[in-house]
Amino acid sequence: MNYKIAIAEDNTFLANALIEKLSFFKEELQYLFRARDGKELVEKLENNQEIDLILMDIKMPNMNGIEATQIIKKRFPTIKIVMITVFDDDENILQSIQSGANGYLLKEATADELHKGILDVMKGGATMTPSIAMKALKILQTAEVPQYVENENIKLSKREKEVLEQLSKGLGYQVIAEKLFVSPSTIRKHIENIYRKLQVHNKIEAVEKARKHRLL
């Protein structure tokens, strides 16, 4: 599989460092373009939606990475986003998770760590630098648990429920496609519809909300 990658980074030196790391894995990771801020990134995606994953800086001029992630997740929900940043403070971690980011890596990550993180995300998982994962866990442990909303009416098709059930088992798109005898692109479309109906940004949120609403 050859995944198409875009980079959002205003610092040319750091952007080139990411491009160099990606170049070690050309058979799997294809770098397509770079945007210097979130606004430019969204504009470029309007003309080129064949992107599988974005490596997103947080602190950028005009439109920061968190704002760009919120917009992209609404307009292009199948595109994966991994935050790449030097910031590991609680506020940035929480805002990144809430915006729908699929991962959070520090810029000091090695080429191998970046490669593994991208593959993990594209297979339906999530990736985080260990220190970030620990902070995220603490944030979630102290967060308020949302209450179940009785009157929220959510209807999933039989096939969407089947896909969601497979997602709840931790399976990736390719495996789910094989089990249900359809193409990975069909599974992606079903998942896009599931996310839209449940109003969530990732599979963890989707499974949690489905269970609360007794859809699983």
MDAnalysis code that builds the backbone (N, CA, C; Angstrom):
import MDAnalysis as mda
import numpy as np

u = mda.Universe.empty(648, n_residues=216, atom_resindex=np.repeat(np.arange(216), 3), trajectory=True)
u.add_TopologyAttr("name", ["N", "CA", "C"] * 216)
u.add_TopologyAttr("resid", np.arange(1, 217))
u.add_TopologyAttr("resname", ["MET", "ASN", "TYR", "LYS", "ILE", "ALA", "ILE", "ALA", "GLU", "ASP", "ASN", "THR", "PHE", "LEU", "ALA", "ASN", "ALA", "LEU", "ILE", "GLU", "LYS", "LEU", "SER", "PHE", "PHE", "LYS", "GLU", "GLU", "LEU", "GLN", "TYR", "LEU", "PHE", "ARG", "ALA", "ARG", "ASP", "GLY", "LYS", "GLU", "LEU", "VAL", "GLU", "LYS", "LEU", "GLU", "ASN", "ASN", "GLN", "GLU", "ILE", "ASP", "LEU", "ILE", "LEU", "MET", "ASP", "ILE", "LYS", "MET", "PRO", "ASN", "MET", "ASN", "GLY", "ILE", "GLU", "ALA", "THR", "GLN", "ILE", "ILE", "LYS", "LYS", "ARG", "PHE", "PRO", "THR", "ILE", "LYS", "ILE", "VAL", "MET", "ILE", "THR", "VAL", "PHE", "ASP", "ASP", "ASP", "GLU", "ASN", "ILE", "LEU", "GLN", "SER", "ILE", "GLN", "SER", "GLY", "ALA", "ASN", "GLY", "TYR", "LEU", "LEU", "LYS", "GLU", "ALA", "THR", "ALA", "ASP", "GLU", "LEU", "HIS", "LYS", "GLY", "ILE", "LEU", "ASP", "VAL", "MET", "LYS", "GLY", "GLY", "ALA", "THR", "MET", "THR", "PRO", "SER", "ILE", "ALA", "MET", "LYS", "ALA", "LEU", "LYS", "ILE", "LEU", "GLN", "THR", "ALA", "GLU", "VAL", "PRO", "GLN", "TYR", "VAL", "GLU", "ASN", "GLU", "ASN", "ILE", "LYS", "LEU", "SER", "LYS", "ARG", "GLU", "LYS", "GLU", "VAL", "LEU", "GLU", "GLN", "LEU", "SER", "LYS", "GLY", "LEU", "GLY", "TYR", "GLN", "VAL", "ILE", "ALA", "GLU", "LYS", "LEU", "PHE", "VAL", "SER", "PRO", "SER", "THR", "ILE", "ARG", "LYS", "HIS", "ILE", "GLU", "ASN", "ILE", "TYR", "ARG", "LYS", "LEU", "GLN", "VAL", "HIS", "ASN", "LYS", "ILE", "GLU", "ALA", "VAL", "GLU", "LYS", "ALA", "ARG", "LYS", "HIS", "ARG", "LEU", "LEU"])
u.atoms.positions = np.array([
    [0.844, -1.194, 0.000],
    [0.000, 0.000, 0.000],
    [0.880, 1.244, 0.000],
    [0.510, 2.206, -0.844],
    [1.252, 3.453, -0.927],
    [0.354, 4.586, -0.461],
    [0.624, 5.118, 0.720],
    [-0.219, 6.151, 1.305],
    [0.273, 7.535, 0.906],
    [-0.667, 8.405, 0.554],
    [-0.335, 9.765, 0.119],
    [-0.352, 10.699, 1.330],
    [0.764, 11.403, 1.530],
    [0.971, 12.212, 2.731],
    [1.093, 13.697, 2.383],
    [0.440, 14.549, 3.178],
    [0.620, 15.997, 3.093],
    [1.173, 16.488, 4.424],
    [1.875, 17.603, 4.394],
    [2.473, 18.176, 5.601],
    [1.990, 19.614, 5.768],
    [1.597, 19.959, 6.990],
    [1.260, 21.350, 7.317],
    [2.289, 21.830, 8.339],
    [3.197, 22.690, 7.910],
    [4.307, 23.127, 8.763],
    [4.845, 24.444, 8.228],
    [4.869, 25.489, 9.073],
    [5.338, 26.795, 8.612],
    [6.853, 26.931, 8.629],
    [7.531, 26.086, 9.396],
    [8.989, 26.140, 9.489],
    [9.598, 25.256, 8.388],
    [10.296, 25.882, 7.450],
    [10.840, 25.152, 6.302],
    [11.838, 24.082, 6.729],
    [12.693, 24.389, 7.688],
    [13.692, 23.424, 8.154],
    [13.011, 22.175, 8.715],
    [12.003, 22.373, 9.564],
    [11.304, 21.237, 10.169],
    [10.493, 20.471, 9.134],
    [9.921, 21.194, 8.174],
    [9.172, 20.526, 7.106],
    [10.096, 19.635, 6.285],
    [11.272, 20.151, 5.945],
    [12.236, 19.353, 5.177],
    [12.712, 18.139, 5.961],
    [12.809, 18.281, 7.289],
    [13.214, 17.149, 8.128],
    [12.164, 16.043, 8.055],
    [10.890, 16.427, 8.071],
    [9.809, 15.438, 7.954],
    [9.821, 14.777, 6.577],
    [10.025, 15.590, 5.546],
    [10.067, 15.060, 4.177],
    [11.212, 14.058, 4.033],
    [12.356, 14.366, 4.637],
    [13.503, 13.458, 4.584],
    [13.181, 12.139, 5.287],
    [12.504, 12.212, 6.443],
    [12.133, 10.986, 7.161],
    [11.182, 10.133, 6.324],
    [10.247, 10.777, 5.650],
    [9.308, 10.035, 4.805],
    [10.014, 9.381, 3.621],
    [11.087, 10.019, 3.139],
    [11.784, 9.521, 1.952],
    [12.418, 8.151, 2.167],
    [12.624, 7.755, 3.419],
    [13.188, 6.435, 3.705],
    [12.186, 5.312, 3.425],
    [10.928, 5.683, 3.232],
    [9.875, 4.671, 3.081],
    [9.020, 4.966, 1.854],
    [9.688, 5.256, 0.735],
    [9.001, 5.689, -0.473],
    [8.034, 4.640, -1.016],
    [8.296, 3.362, -0.769],
    [7.413, 2.320, -1.282],
    [6.070, 2.322, -0.575],
    [6.034, 2.875, 0.640],
    [4.792, 2.876, 1.418],
    [4.210, 4.273, 1.623],
    [5.087, 5.274, 1.670],
    [4.652, 6.630, 1.988],
    [5.052, 7.595, 0.872],
    [4.055, 8.202, 0.244],
    [4.310, 9.123, -0.863],
    [3.990, 10.557, -0.435],
    [5.021, 11.378, -0.318],
    [4.832, 12.793, 0.040],
    [4.309, 13.549, -1.170],
    [3.173, 14.259, -1.005],
    [2.581, 14.983, -2.126],
    [2.800, 16.487, -2.060],
    [2.486, 17.123, -0.922],
    [2.671, 18.576, -0.863],
    [2.751, 19.052, 0.579],
    [3.186, 20.324, 0.708],
    [3.281, 20.967, 2.016],
    [2.485, 22.259, 2.006],
    [1.834, 22.542, 3.104],
    [1.160, 23.831, 3.303],
    [1.850, 24.541, 4.459],
    [1.899, 25.861, 4.413],
    [2.606, 26.632, 5.442],
    [1.713, 27.081, 6.598],
    [0.413, 26.834, 6.456],
    [-0.512, 27.103, 7.561],
    [-1.807, 26.354, 7.296],
    [-2.719, 26.367, 8.281],
    [-3.957, 25.620, 8.143],
    [-4.842, 26.103, 7.014],
    [-4.869, 27.413, 6.798],
    [-5.702, 27.990, 5.738],
    [-5.238, 27.499, 4.370],
    [-3.941, 27.534, 4.139],
    [-3.395, 27.065, 2.860],
    [-3.664, 25.572, 2.688],
    [-3.565, 24.812, 3.779],
    [-3.804, 23.372, 3.718],
    [-5.235, 23.074, 3.274],
    [-6.212, 23.726, 3.902],
    [-7.613, 23.497, 3.550],
    [-7.858, 23.847, 2.081],
    [-7.258, 24.943, 1.619],
    [-7.419, 25.352, 0.223],
    [-6.831, 24.307, -0.723],
    [-5.679, 23.772, -0.384],
    [-5.051, 22.764, -1.243],
    [-5.859, 21.468, -1.262],
    [-6.461, 21.117, -0.135],
    [-7.267, 19.900, -0.084],
    [-8.522, 20.022, -0.944],
    [-9.019, 21.227, -1.108],
    [-10.187, 21.430, -1.971],
    [-9.869, 21.016, -3.407],
    [-8.604, 21.170, -3.802],
    [-8.183, 20.830, -5.164],
    [-7.545, 19.449, -5.261],
    [-7.195, 18.864, -4.136],
    [-6.549, 17.548, -4.141],
    [-6.981, 16.775, -2.906],
    [-8.033, 15.972, -3.053],
    [-8.577, 15.232, -1.922],
    [-8.067, 13.809, -1.852],
    [-7.059, 13.490, -2.670],
    [-6.508, 12.129, -2.696],
    [-5.461, 11.927, -1.613],
    [-5.574, 12.668, -0.530],
    [-4.630, 12.568, 0.579],
    [-5.149, 11.541, 1.582],
    [-4.260, 10.677, 2.052],
    [-4.650, 9.684, 3.058],
    [-4.384, 10.185, 4.470],
    [-3.286, 10.922, 4.639],
    [-2.896, 11.346, 5.984],
    [-2.148, 12.677, 5.949],
    [-2.402, 13.495, 6.966],
    [-1.721, 14.789, 7.100],
    [-0.877, 14.789, 8.360],
    [0.362, 15.240, 8.245],
    [1.216, 15.496, 9.399],
    [1.041, 16.971, 9.720],
    [0.412, 17.246, 10.857],
    [-0.080, 18.591, 11.160],
    [0.666, 19.249, 12.316],
    [1.285, 20.386, 12.025],
    [1.865, 21.206, 13.087],
    [0.725, 21.890, 13.844],
    [0.951, 22.249, 15.099],
    [-0.090, 22.931, 15.878],
    [0.028, 24.449, 15.764],
    [1.199, 24.973, 16.074],
    [1.384, 26.425, 16.075],
    [1.767, 26.921, 14.686],
    [0.773, 27.482, 13.967],
    [1.009, 28.031, 12.634],
    [0.266, 29.363, 12.505],
    [0.742, 30.263, 11.639],
    [0.052, 31.548, 11.440],
    [-1.245, 31.361, 10.661],
    [-2.086, 32.390, 10.656],
    [-3.340, 32.433, 9.895],
    [-4.395, 31.448, 10.416],
    [-4.051, 30.169, 10.453],
    [-4.941, 29.162, 11.022],
    [-4.087, 28.055, 11.619],
    [-4.234, 27.804, 12.929],
    [-3.377, 26.802, 13.563],
    [-3.845, 25.384, 13.245],
    [-3.057, 24.410, 13.676],
    [-3.331, 23.009, 13.346],
    [-4.610, 22.467, 13.942],
    [-4.960, 22.905, 15.132],
    [-6.178, 22.412, 15.782],
    [-7.416, 22.925, 15.040],
    [-7.406, 24.199, 14.663],
    [-8.524, 24.759, 13.893],
    [-8.640, 24.067, 12.538],
    [-7.496, 23.840, 11.891],
    [-7.498, 23.177, 10.586],
    [-8.021, 21.742, 10.706],
    [-7.645, 21.063, 11.779],
    [-8.094, 19.685, 11.992],
    [-9.616, 19.633, 12.132],
    [-10.186, 20.557, 12.868],
    [-11.643, 20.600, 13.050],
    [-12.352, 20.770, 11.713],
    [-11.825, 21.643, 10.872],
    [-12.439, 21.892, 9.563],
    [-12.303, 20.687, 8.658],
    [-11.100, 20.123, 8.616],
    [-10.831, 18.996, 7.719],
    [-11.647, 17.772, 8.105],
    [-11.793, 17.536, 9.414],
    [-12.559, 16.373, 9.861],
    [-14.036, 16.480, 9.476],
    [-14.525, 17.694, 9.327],
    [-15.913, 17.895, 8.904],
    [-16.047, 17.771, 7.385],
    [-15.094, 18.356, 6.649],
    [-15.193, 18.363, 5.189],
    [-14.667, 17.077, 4.565],
    [-13.595, 16.524, 5.136],
    [-12.956, 15.326, 4.577],
    [-12.736, 14.296, 5.689],
    [-13.801, 13.693, 6.217],
    [-13.693, 12.834, 7.406],
    [-12.830, 11.582, 7.249],
    [-12.558, 11.154, 6.018],
    [-11.748, 9.938, 5.847],
    [-10.246, 10.226, 5.910],
    [-9.859, 11.502, 5.825],
    [-8.432, 11.843, 5.902],
    [-7.953, 11.735, 7.344],
    [-6.860, 11.013, 7.555],
    [-6.285, 10.866, 8.888],
    [-5.360, 12.044, 9.186],
    [-5.289, 12.407, 10.461],
    [-4.429, 13.529, 10.854],
    [-3.607, 13.150, 12.076],
    [-2.294, 13.319, 11.964],
    [-1.386, 13.103, 13.084],
    [-0.730, 14.435, 13.417],
    [-0.913, 14.894, 14.640],
    [-0.298, 16.139, 15.071],
    [1.202, 15.899, 15.285],
    [2.022, 16.750, 14.699],
    [3.475, 16.665, 14.844],
    [3.924, 17.981, 15.459],
    [4.397, 17.952, 16.693],
    [4.644, 19.218, 17.391],
    [5.726, 19.092, 18.449],
    [6.225, 20.238, 18.882],
    [7.184, 20.250, 20.002],
    [6.448, 20.462, 21.312],
    [5.132, 20.699, 21.244],
    [4.353, 21.007, 22.439],
    [3.707, 19.752, 23.015],
    [3.933, 19.503, 24.311],
    [3.325, 18.342, 24.951],
    [2.531, 18.745, 26.197],
    [2.043, 20.005, 26.191],
    [1.274, 20.456, 27.346],
    [-0.155, 19.927, 27.274],
    [-0.812, 19.875, 28.449],
    [-2.139, 19.269, 28.546],
    [-3.158, 19.915, 27.621],
    [-3.120, 21.245, 27.513],
    [-4.122, 21.947, 26.716],
    [-4.051, 21.552, 25.245],
    [-2.831, 21.489, 24.691],
    [-2.684, 21.111, 23.284],
    [-3.094, 19.668, 23.048],
    [-2.743, 18.787, 23.985],
    [-3.117, 17.375, 23.848],
    [-4.631, 17.240, 23.839],
    [-5.297, 17.862, 24.822],
    [-6.748, 17.763, 24.935],
    [-7.443, 18.348, 23.709],
    [-6.992, 19.536, 23.268],
    [-7.616, 20.173, 22.111],
    [-7.406, 19.350, 20.841],
    [-6.251, 18.706, 20.724],
    [-5.980, 17.865, 19.557],
    [-6.900, 16.658, 19.527],
    [-7.083, 16.025, 20.682],
    [-7.976, 14.872, 20.774],
    [-9.402, 15.292, 20.457],
    [-9.829, 16.405, 21.032],
    [-11.196, 16.884, 20.817],
    [-11.442, 17.299, 19.370],
    [-10.408, 17.757, 18.697],
    [-10.565, 18.197, 17.306],
    [-10.692, 17.013, 16.347],
    [-10.353, 15.816, 16.828],
    [-10.489, 14.628, 15.991],
    [-9.189, 14.061, 15.459],
    [-8.051, 14.548, 15.954],
    [-6.752, 14.030, 15.502],
    [-6.638, 12.532, 15.794],
    [-5.971, 11.822, 14.884],
    [-5.806, 10.371, 15.025],
    [-4.509, 9.988, 15.713],
    [-3.689, 10.960, 16.006],
    [-2.421, 10.669, 16.675],
    [-1.705, 11.942, 17.064],
    [-0.676, 11.804, 17.880],
    [0.036, 12.966, 18.406],
    [1.481, 12.544, 18.646],
    [2.388, 13.016, 17.796],
    [3.804, 12.679, 17.916],
    [4.631, 13.945, 18.081],
    [5.715, 13.838, 18.825],
    [6.634, 14.959, 18.945],
    [7.552, 14.996, 17.731],
    [8.035, 16.181, 17.393],
    [8.878, 16.330, 16.203],
    [10.223, 15.632, 16.345],
    [10.574, 15.291, 17.561],
    [11.828, 14.572, 17.775],
    [11.707, 13.085, 17.421],
    [10.529, 12.623, 17.034],
    [10.333, 11.219, 16.664],
    [11.286, 10.836, 15.539],
    [11.831, 9.641, 15.612],
    [12.740, 9.154, 14.575],
    [11.948, 8.796, 13.321],
    [12.673, 8.551, 12.228],
    [12.022, 8.150, 10.978],
    [11.242, 6.859, 11.170],
    [11.811, 5.913, 11.901],
    [11.127, 4.635, 12.153],
    [9.869, 4.839, 12.994],
    [9.944, 5.715, 13.989],
    [8.780, 5.984, 14.839],
    [7.674, 6.666, 14.035],
    [8.070, 7.584, 13.156],
    [7.100, 8.267, 12.309],
    [6.445, 7.274, 11.353],
    [7.257, 6.427, 10.745],
    [6.765, 5.408, 9.814],
    [5.769, 4.476, 10.499],
    [6.135, 3.971, 11.665],
    [5.256, 3.063, 12.410],
    [3.960, 3.768, 12.815],
    [4.077, 5.026, 13.253],
    [2.896, 5.778, 13.659],
    [1.915, 5.964, 12.520],
    [2.428, 6.294, 11.344],
    [1.569, 6.487, 10.173],
    [0.869, 5.183, 9.803],
    [1.610, 4.088, 9.792],
    [1.010, 2.798, 9.442],
    [-0.041, 2.385, 10.455],
    [0.228, 2.614, 11.733],
    [-0.746, 2.285, 12.779],
    [-2.057, 3.024, 12.545],
    [-1.950, 4.313, 12.240],
    [-3.143, 5.129, 12.016],
    [-3.889, 4.676, 10.762],
    [-3.169, 4.397, 9.690],
    [-3.813, 3.995, 8.448],
    [-4.463, 2.615, 8.553],
    [-4.040, 1.827, 9.520],
    [-4.659, 0.515, 9.740],
    [-5.834, 0.596, 10.706],
    [-6.199, 1.825, 11.065],
    [-7.370, 2.001, 11.914],
    [-7.067, 2.233, 13.378],
    [-5.773, 2.318, 13.717],
    [-5.389, 2.532, 15.108],
    [-5.105, 3.998, 15.389],
    [-4.392, 4.222, 16.475],
    [-3.986, 5.572, 16.855],
    [-2.518, 5.518, 17.261],
    [-1.844, 6.645, 17.183],
    [-0.433, 6.663, 17.565],
    [-0.143, 7.848, 18.471],
    [0.695, 7.604, 19.476],
    [1.095, 8.670, 20.386],
    [2.502, 8.381, 20.908],
    [3.293, 9.438, 21.006],
    [4.561, 9.334, 21.715],
    [4.246, 8.875, 23.144],
    [5.004, 7.914, 23.708],
    [4.688, 7.378, 25.042],
    [4.417, 8.438, 26.106],
    [5.226, 9.500, 26.149],
    [5.006, 10.539, 27.158],
    [3.678, 11.254, 26.936],
    [3.293, 11.408, 25.669],
    [2.016, 12.038, 25.335],
    [0.868, 11.113, 25.734],
    [1.028, 9.815, 25.466],
    [-0.014, 8.843, 25.809],
    [-0.295, 8.855, 27.310],
    [0.753, 8.962, 28.110],
    [0.580, 8.986, 29.556],
    [-0.192, 10.234, 29.986],
    [0.151, 11.376, 29.394],
    [-0.564, 12.611, 29.727],
    [-2.020, 12.535, 29.280],
    [-2.243, 11.965, 28.084],
    [-3.607, 11.849, 27.568],
    [-4.446, 10.956, 28.472],
    [-3.837, 9.890, 28.961],
    [-4.546, 8.976, 29.871],
    [-4.963, 9.702, 31.143],
    [-4.059, 10.493, 31.689],
    [-4.371, 11.240, 32.912],
    [-5.484, 12.252, 32.674],
    [-5.451, 12.896, 31.490],
    [-6.491, 13.860, 31.149],
    [-7.848, 13.169, 31.083],
    [-7.887, 12.003, 30.424],
    [-9.141, 11.277, 30.275],
    [-9.642, 10.738, 31.610],
    [-8.722, 10.362, 32.468],
    [-9.105, 9.821, 33.772],
    [-9.764, 10.873, 34.657],
    [-9.399, 12.125, 34.437],
    [-9.954, 13.197, 35.275],
    [-11.090, 13.943, 34.591],
    [-11.401, 13.551, 33.343],
    [-12.462, 14.231, 32.601],
    [-13.832, 13.766, 33.079],
    [-14.821, 14.639, 32.935],
    [-16.186, 14.275, 33.295],
    [-16.747, 13.298, 32.268],
    [-17.486, 12.300, 32.735],
    [-18.093, 11.304, 31.860],
    [-19.398, 11.871, 31.300],
    [-19.545, 11.920, 29.992],
    [-20.777, 12.467, 29.416],
    [-21.982, 11.586, 29.736],
    [-23.127, 12.206, 29.956],
    [-24.324, 11.465, 30.296],
    [-25.019, 10.947, 29.034],
    [-25.661, 9.787, 29.185],
    [-26.416, 9.191, 28.079],
    [-27.652, 10.035, 27.754],
    [-27.852, 10.329, 26.501],
    [-28.986, 11.147, 26.083],
    [-30.082, 10.231, 25.545],
    [-31.184, 10.115, 26.277],
    [-32.240, 9.182, 25.928],
    [-32.943, 9.539, 24.623],
    [-33.118, 10.858, 24.395],
    [-33.945, 11.263, 23.265],
    [-33.163, 11.471, 21.976],
    [-31.880, 11.163, 21.980],
    [-31.097, 11.311, 20.753],
    [-31.361, 10.116, 19.850],
    [-31.912, 10.348, 18.673],
    [-32.325, 9.276, 17.780],
    [-31.250, 9.005, 16.735],
    [-30.572, 7.875, 16.854],
    [-29.502, 7.509, 15.927],
    [-29.881, 6.209, 15.240],
    [-29.898, 6.218, 13.914],
    [-30.268, 5.019, 13.165],
    [-29.118, 4.615, 12.249],
    [-28.639, 3.403, 12.430],
    [-27.596, 2.843, 11.569],
    [-28.189, 1.705, 10.757],
    [-27.708, 1.564, 9.535],
    [-28.165, 0.451, 8.704],
    [-27.582, -0.857, 9.239],
    [-28.118, -1.961, 8.757],
    [-27.636, -3.281, 9.184],
    [-26.150, -3.425, 8.870],
    [-25.739, -2.988, 7.690],
    [-24.328, -3.101, 7.294],
    [-23.448, -2.202, 8.148],
    [-23.923, -0.986, 8.451],
    [-23.148, -0.073, 9.294],
    [-22.942, -0.665, 10.683],
    [-23.965, -1.342, 11.192],
    [-23.825, -1.996, 12.497],
    [-22.809, -3.129, 12.437],
    [-22.797, -3.855, 11.316],
    [-21.828, -4.946, 11.140],
    [-20.407, -4.394, 11.113],
    [-20.224, -3.275, 10.392],
    [-18.901, -2.642, 10.317],
    [-18.483, -2.130, 11.694],
    [-19.416, -1.510, 12.395],
    [-19.129, -0.971, 13.723],
    [-18.758, -2.082, 14.699],
    [-19.427, -3.215, 14.575],
    [-19.118, -4.359, 15.448],
    [-17.684, -4.838, 15.211],
    [-17.271, -4.870, 13.945],
    [-15.900, -5.277, 13.627],
    [-14.893, -4.241, 14.130],
    [-15.257, -2.954, 14.027],
    [-14.395, -1.889, 14.550],
    [-14.188, -2.048, 16.052],
    [-15.255, -2.436, 16.757],
    [-15.184, -2.581, 18.209],
    [-14.222, -3.692, 18.625],
    [-13.908, -4.585, 17.681],
    [-12.965, -5.675, 17.950],
    [-11.522, -5.254, 17.671],
    [-11.347, -3.987, 17.247],
    [-10.013, -3.475, 16.988],
    [-9.469, -3.822, 15.616],
    [-10.330, -4.243, 14.694],
    [-9.875, -4.638, 13.365],
    [-9.701, -3.426, 12.453],
    [-8.754, -3.518, 11.528],
    [-8.499, -2.456, 10.573],
    [-9.385, -2.574, 9.352],
    [-9.361, -1.564, 8.476],
    [-10.221, -1.521, 7.292],
    [-10.055, -2.753, 6.406],
    [-8.805, -3.128, 6.131],
    [-8.534, -4.233, 5.218],
    [-9.124, -5.538, 5.740],
    [-8.931, -5.806, 7.015],
    [-9.440, -7.046, 7.612],
    [-10.964, -7.056, 7.608],
    [-11.567, -5.908, 7.955],
    [-13.033, -5.819, 7.963],
    [-13.573, -6.051, 6.551],
    [-12.916, -5.463, 5.564],
    [-13.345, -5.626, 4.171],
    [-13.324, -7.100, 3.763],
    [-12.275, -7.807, 4.160],
    [-12.164, -9.231, 3.831],
    [-13.235, -10.051, 4.532],
    [-13.522, -9.723, 5.776],
    [-14.525, -10.469, 6.542],
    [-15.936, -10.250, 6.002],
    [-16.181, -9.035, 5.494],
    [-17.524, -8.715, 4.994],
    [-17.622, -8.824, 3.475],
    [-16.526, -9.258, 2.829],
    [-16.492, -9.518, 1.386],
    [-16.817, -8.271, 0.559],
    [-16.225, -7.144, 0.964],
    [-16.355, -5.901, 0.204],
    [-14.977, -5.261, 0.078],
    [-14.894, -4.151, -0.632],
    [-13.603, -3.481, -0.816],
    [-13.297, -2.560, 0.370],
    [-12.000, -2.277, 0.619],
    [-11.635, -1.333, 1.691],
    [-12.268, 0.036, 1.503],
    [-12.416, 0.483, 0.248],
    [-13.028, 1.793, 0.000],
    [-14.495, 1.806, 0.417],
    [-15.168, 0.660, 0.266],
    [-16.560, 0.558, 0.710],
    [-16.642, 0.648, 2.226],
    [-15.695, 0.001, 2.899],
    [-15.647, 0.060, 4.362],
    [-15.394, 1.497, 4.813],
    [-14.485, 2.194, 4.129],
    [-14.204, 3.595, 4.474],
    [-15.463, 4.448, 4.359],
    [-16.267, 4.196, 3.323],
    [-17.494, 4.961, 3.129],
    [-18.489, 4.671, 4.253],
    [-18.610, 3.399, 4.627],
    [-19.503, 3.041, 5.727],
    [-19.059, 3.730, 7.025],
    [-17.747, 3.723, 7.269],
    [-17.227, 4.333, 8.496],
    [-17.448, 5.835, 8.483],
    [-17.290, 6.445, 7.309],
    [-17.561, 7.884, 7.175],
    [-19.016, 8.180, 7.549],
    [-19.946, 7.325, 7.082],
    [-21.364, 7.508, 7.399],
    [-21.643, 7.288, 8.885],
    [-20.962, 6.302, 9.461],
    [-21.129, 6.016, 10.892],
    [-20.673, 7.207, 11.723],
    [-19.498, 7.753, 11.392],
    [-18.973, 8.910, 12.120],
    [-19.939, 10.102, 12.015],
    [-20.484, 10.288, 10.816],
    [-21.395, 11.421, 10.605],
    [-22.676, 11.253, 11.428],
    [-23.237, 10.053, 11.406],
    [-24.483, 9.808, 12.131],
    [-24.295, 9.880, 13.647],
    [-23.147, 9.385, 14.108],
    [-22.882, 9.400, 15.549],
    [-22.285, 10.725, 16.004],
    [-21.870, 11.558, 15.018],
    [-21.233, 12.841, 15.319],
    [-19.970, 12.640, 16.158],
    [-19.089, 11.766, 15.654],
    [-17.819, 11.483, 16.320],
    [-16.699, 11.637, 15.302],
    [-15.436, 11.544, 15.785],
    [-14.294, 11.764, 14.907],
    [-13.373, 10.557, 14.776],
    [-13.535, 9.555, 15.616],
    [-12.663, 8.391, 15.549],
    [-13.387, 7.159, 16.043],
    [-12.747, 5.987, 15.866],
    [-13.451, 4.738, 16.162],
    [-13.672, 4.524, 17.661],
    [-12.773, 5.059, 18.492],
    [-12.962, 4.916, 19.938],
    [-14.242, 5.631, 20.365],
    [-14.417, 6.865, 19.892],
    [-15.627, 7.623, 20.199],
    [-16.861, 6.934, 19.614],
    [-16.716, 6.378, 18.394],
    [-17.846, 5.720, 17.736],
    [-18.316, 4.505, 18.527],
    [-17.375, 3.676, 18.944],
    [-17.725, 2.468, 19.701],
    [-18.348, 2.833, 21.042],
    [-17.758, 3.823, 21.727],
    [-18.290, 4.248, 23.031],
    [-19.721, 4.759, 22.904],
    [-19.959, 5.615, 21.907],
    [-21.279, 6.199, 21.748],
    [-22.296, 5.131, 21.317],
    [-21.867, 4.210, 20.455],
    [-22.759, 3.138, 20.003],
    [-23.190, 2.269, 21.175],
    [-22.269, 1.992, 22.081],
    [-22.609, 1.169, 23.245],
    [-23.558, 1.913, 24.189],
    [-23.325, 3.209, 24.359],
    [-24.211, 3.994, 25.230],
    [-25.629, 4.058, 24.680],
    [-25.720, 4.041, 23.353],
    [-27.038, 4.109, 22.724],
    [-27.539, 2.717, 22.336],
    [-26.884, 1.702, 22.856],
    [-27.321, 0.297, 22.676],
    [-27.411, -0.089, 21.204],
    [-26.449, 0.406, 20.422],
    [-26.378, 0.039, 19.019],
    [-25.441, -1.143, 18.795],
    [-24.721, -1.533, 19.832],
    [-23.832, -2.699, 19.780],
    [-24.245, -3.705, 20.840],
])
